[in-house]
């Protein structure tokens, strides 16, 4: 990132990456890049998010 990016703004958490976004967010944190998610799904239970992710995987493959 070489200090060229200060902030990463996403509409939703999975807009940039459907899977593995936590790894990218961790890399951003290490390099001092702030990640802003405009439409955070904090009110959706983790179980429902996982179910939706699994259905998406099965649909794609």
Secondary structure, DSSP 8 states (H G I E B T S, - for coil): -TT---EEEESSTTTT-SS-HHHHHHHHHHTT-EEEETT--TTS-HHHHHHHHHHHHHHH-
